[in-house]
Amino acid sequence: MEHKIRLGIIGLGKMGISHLSIAGGNKHVDVVGVCDSSKMVGVFMEKQTPFTFYDDFQAMIKDANPEAVIVAVPSKFHAEIIDALLDSGMHVFAEKPLTLDPVVSKRLADKAWQLELINQVGYHNRFIGTFTEMAKLVESGILGNLYHFTAEAYGPVVTKSKDSTWRSKPEEGGGCLYDYASHVIDLVNYILGEIKQVSGITLNKVYSKDVEDAVYGTLELQSGLSGVLSVNWSDHTYRKMSTKLTALGTNGKLIADATELKIYLNEPVKGFSFEKGWNTVSIGKLQAPVDFYLRGEEYTAQLDYFIDSIRMKRKNGQNSFASAASTDQAIQLIRKSN
């Protein structure tokens, strides 16, 4: 009989429940424990599900003894929990951002590496076929010399003044920068190169009192390439989050979002099927199928990748703590520059 990965989940909010549903559909996983501090959640889980519930993550670590744990609690709690999990020899998948302090994130990345434990952070855009393909095309040099980029995300998360929640508390990872812009910043790091410095940053409040609802500014990469960051989670003109990355080069332009990849070539390039002018490839031709669909293939793909990394002992895979620490560093640059 095949060995199944013993998996625990800490945090049963929106993302935790999503991860639980996906993990439950993975044939290589046995969910041995779930944990949340909410008594109401605990009552529901104990009455309505077959999962063993804990209200203390240390008790889950001791009693359920999982091999791997998904951490889906507010980011301010990540460091304490992840430290304990790594000390217990457990592989960790954490929601983004990894922590609110890049120094702490780097320490956790180094610790996981030294202990040879699989580590991953939930920047799911890296598992969307259009962005994966864009990364390959940029690396191929098909655009010639890159000279500019734009990184954008818009959506209707905060469209009126609301009562206080974690989204309105910067100390808990709330605000557009941590919750929305982090995804775009991570894509820039992944596809175009790591961010070295920032300028002209504005963090605008639209409806929120204590956190920003929009982030604008210029990013400069280690390569010297610079571009524009434009993120707004108070945009009524969008039905849901829309993320787009555009790269401009001497031989054309690449545009990718969650639905399609478009490439304009001034001249065709040998070895590629793209013609001169505009070429469009839909997500359906680029996205690999998954066994369990919930919210989008990318959510299942990232967890499948995490589980496969454990089974294959793949130490430095996609979305590692180290890459997430680089994103956290860029976030800090933006916050400090405003």
C-alpha positions in Angstrom: 0.0 0.0 0.0 1.3 3.4 -0.9 2.4 5.7 1.9 0.3 8.8 2.2 1.6 12.1 3.4 0.2 12.8 6.9 -1.0 16.4 6.6 -2.2 18.9 9.2 -3.8 22.3 8.6 -3.6 25.3 10.9 -6.2 28.0 10.3 -9.6 27.3 8.9 -10.6 30.6 7.4 -11.3 31.1 3.7 -7.9 29.9 2.5 -7.6 27.1 5.1 -11.0 25.6 4.2 -10.0 25.8 0.5 -6.7 24.0 1.2 -8.5 21.4 3.3 -10.9 20.7 0.4 -8.1 20.4 -2.1 -5.9 18.3 0.2 -8.8 16.0 0.9 -9.0 15.3 -2.9 -5.3 14.4 -3.2 -4.8 10.6 -3.3 -1.4 10.9 -1.8 -2.6 12.8 1.3 -4.1 11.7 4.6 -5.4 14.8 6.6 -4.6 13.8 10.2 -5.6 17.0 12.0 -7.0 20.5 11.6 -6.6 23.4 13.9 -8.3 26.8 14.6 -8.7 29.0 17.6 -12.4 29.6 16.9 -14.8 27.5 19.1 -17.5 27.9 16.5 -15.3 26.5 13.8 -14.4 23.6 16.1 -18.0 22.7 16.9 -18.8 22.6 13.2 -15.7 20.6 12.2 -16.3 18.0 15.0 -20.0 17.6 14.1 -20.0 17.8 10.3 -16.6 16.5 9.2 -14.5 13.4 9.8 -11.4 15.4 10.6 -9.8 15.5 14.1 -10.0 19.1 15.4 -7.6 20.8 17.7 -7.8 24.3 19.1 -4.0 24.4 19.8 -1.5 23.8 17.1 1.1 22.5 19.6 -1.3 19.8 20.6 -1.9 18.9 16.9 1.8 18.7 16.4 2.2 16.3 19.3 -0.9 14.2 19.0 -1.5 14.0 15.2 2.2 14.0 14.3 1.8 15.2 10.7 4.7 15.0 8.3 3.6 18.3 6.6 1.5 21.2 7.7 -0.4 24.0 5.9 -0.3 27.3 7.7 -3.2 29.6 6.8 -3.4 32.0 9.8 -2.9 35.8 9.8 0.7 36.5 8.8 1.7 38.0 12.2 1.5 34.5 13.6 3.5 32.8 10.9 7.0 33.0 12.4 6.1 31.4 15.8 4.1 28.6 14.2 6.6 27.9 11.4 9.5 27.8 13.8 7.7 25.2 15.9 6.9 23.1 12.8 10.4 23.2 11.5 11.8 22.3 14.9 9.5 19.3 14.9 10.9 18.2 11.5 7.7 19.0 9.5 7.5 20.3 5.9 5.6 23.6 5.6 3.3 25.2 3.1 2.4 28.8 4.3 0.0 31.3 3.0 1.5 34.6 1.7 3.2 36.8 2.7 5.6 34.5 4.5 6.1 37.0 7.4 5.8 40.7 7.9 9.6 41.1 8.4 12.0 40.1 5.6 14.7 39.4 8.1 12.5 36.8 9.8 11.5 35.4 6.5 15.2 35.0 5.5 15.9 33.3 8.8 13.0 30.8 8.3 14.2 30.1 4.7 17.7 29.4 5.9 16.4 27.2 8.7 14.2 25.1 6.4 17.1 24.7 4.0 19.5 23.6 6.7 17.0 21.1 8.0 16.3 19.8 4.5 12.6 20.4 4.9 10.2 21.2 2.0 8.9 24.7 2.2 6.5 26.6 0.0 4.4 29.8 0.1 1.0 30.3 -1.6 1.8 32.7 -4.4 -0.6 30.8 -6.7 0.0 32.9 -9.8 3.2 31.1 -10.5 1.0 28.0 -11.2 -1.2 29.8 -13.8 -0.2 28.6 -17.3 -0.1 32.1 -18.9 2.4 33.4 -16.3 4.5 30.2 -16.5 4.7 30.6 -20.3 5.5 34.2 -20.0 8.5 33.4 -17.7 9.8 30.9 -20.3 9.4 33.4 -23.2 11.1 36.2 -21.3 14.0 33.9 -20.4 14.3 32.8 -24.1 15.0 36.4 -25.2 12.3 36.4 -27.8 11.5 40.0 -27.0 15.1 41.2 -27.5 16.4 43.6 -24.9 13.7 44.5 -22.3 13.3 48.2 -21.6 10.1 48.5 -19.5 7.3 46.6 -17.8 4.0 47.3 -16.0 2.7 45.1 -13.2 -1.0 45.6 -12.3 -3.8 44.1 -10.2 -7.3 45.5 -9.7 -10.4 44.3 -7.9 -13.4 45.1 -5.7 -12.2 44.0 -2.3 -12.8 47.2 -0.3 -15.5 49.3 -2.0 -16.9 51.1 1.0 -16.0 51.9 4.5 -16.2 48.8 6.7 -15.9 47.7 10.3 -12.5 46.7 11.4 -11.3 43.2 10.3 -7.8 41.8 9.8 -7.7 43.4 6.3 -7.8 46.8 8.0 -4.9 46.0 10.4 -1.4 46.5 9.0 0.1 44.7 12.0 -1.8 41.5 10.9 -0.8 41.8 7.2 -3.9 43.8 6.2 -3.9 46.4 3.5 -3.6 46.3 -0.3 0.2 46.1 -0.3 0.4 42.9 1.8 -2.8 41.2 0.5 -3.0 42.2 -3.1 0.2 43.8 -4.4 2.3 41.0 -2.9 1.0 38.7 -5.7 2.1 41.1 -8.4 5.5 41.8 -6.8 6.1 38.1 -6.6 5.3 37.7 -10.3 7.9 40.5 -11.1 10.5 38.7 -9.1 9.6 35.4 -10.7 9.4 36.5 -14.4 11.5 39.6 -14.7 14.0 39.6 -11.9 14.4 40.6 -8.3 13.5 44.1 -7.2 16.4 46.2 -6.0 14.9 49.6 -5.2 11.7 51.5 -5.5 10.8 55.2 -6.1 7.8 57.5 -6.4 5.7 55.2 -4.1 2.2 56.3 -3.1 0.0 54.3 -0.8 -3.5 55.7 -1.2 -6.4 55.3 1.2 -9.7 55.2 -0.7 -12.2 53.7 1.8 -10.0 52.4 4.6 -8.8 54.4 7.6 -5.7 52.5 8.7 -4.4 50.8 5.6 -3.8 51.6 2.0 -6.3 50.6 -0.7 -4.0 51.3 -3.7 -0.3 51.1 -4.3 1.5 53.0 -7.2 5.2 53.5 -7.9 8.3 52.6 -9.9 10.3 49.4 -9.4 13.9 48.9 -10.4 15.3 45.4 -10.8 18.8 44.1 -10.1 19.3 43.9 -13.9 18.7 47.7 -14.2 15.3 47.2 -15.9 12.6 49.4 -14.4 8.8 49.5 -14.6 5.5 50.6 -13.1 3.5 49.0 -10.3 -0.2 49.8 -10.2 -2.5 48.0 -7.7 -5.9 48.9 -6.5 -8.3 46.7 -4.5 -11.0 49.4 -4.4 -11.8 49.4 -8.1 -15.6 49.0 -8.7 -15.0 48.3 -12.5 -13.8 44.8 -11.8 -15.9 41.8 -10.8 -13.0 39.9 -9.2 -9.2 40.3 -8.9 -7.5 40.8 -12.2 -3.7 40.6 -12.4 -1.7 41.5 -15.5 2.0 41.7 -16.3 3.3 43.5 -19.5 6.9 43.4 -20.7 8.3 45.5 -23.5 11.4 44.7 -25.5 13.2 45.8 -28.7 11.4 43.0 -30.6 7.9 43.4 -29.3 5.6 43.1 -26.3 4.3 40.4 -24.0 1.0 40.7 -22.0 -0.2 37.9 -19.6 -3.2 37.7 -17.3 -5.1 34.7 -15.9 -7.1 34.2 -19.2 -4.6 34.6 -22.1 -1.1 35.4 -23.2 -0.6 37.9 -26.0 2.7 38.5 -27.8 3.5 41.1 -30.4 6.6 40.5 -32.5 8.3 43.1 -34.7 10.0 40.2 -36.4 9.4 36.4 -36.1 12.0 34.5 -34.1 13.4 31.1 -35.3 12.3 28.2 -33.2 9.0 29.8 -32.3 5.6 29.4 -34.0 4.6 33.0 -33.4 4.1 35.2 -36.5 5.0 38.8 -37.0 2.4 41.0 -35.3 -0.1 39.9 -32.6 -0.4 36.3 -31.4 -2.8 35.2 -28.7 -2.7 31.9 -26.7 -5.6 31.2 -24.4 -5.2 29.7 -20.9 -6.9 26.5 -22.0 -3.9 25.7 -24.2 -1.4 26.5 -21.4 -2.9 25.3 -18.2 -2.2 21.7 -17.2 -5.3 19.8 -15.9 -5.7 18.9 -12.2 -7.6 16.0 -10.5 -9.6 18.3 -8.2 -10.9 21.7 -9.3 -11.7 24.4 -6.7 -11.6 28.2 -7.5 -9.0 27.6 -10.2 -6.5 25.0 -11.3 -3.7 27.0 -9.8 -4.9 26.4 -6.3 -4.8 22.7 -6.7 -1.6 22.8 -8.8 0.3 24.5 -6.0 -0.7 22.0 -3.3 -0.1 19.1 -5.7 3.4 20.5 -6.3 4.0 20.8 -2.5 3.0 17.2 -1.9 5.0 16.0 -4.9 8.0 17.9 -3.6 7.8 15.9 -0.4 7.4 12.6 -2.2 10.3 13.4 -4.6 12.4 15.1 -1.9 12.6 18.2 -4.1 14.4 20.7 -1.8 14.5 24.0 -3.6 11.3 24.0 -5.7 8.9 26.7 -6.8 7.7 29.4 -4.4 10.2 28.5 -1.7 10.6 30.4 1.5 13.7 31.9 0.0 11.8 33.4 -3.0 9.0 34.6 -0.6 11.6 36.3 1.5 12.7 38.3 -1.6 9.1 39.3 -2.1 8.9 40.3 1.6 12.0 42.4 1.1 10.5 44.3 -1.8 7.3 44.9 0.2 9.4 46.4 3.0 11.2 48.7 0.5 7.8 50.0 -0.7 6.5 50.5 2.8 9.6 52.3 4.0 9.8 54.5 1.0 6.4 56.1 1.4 
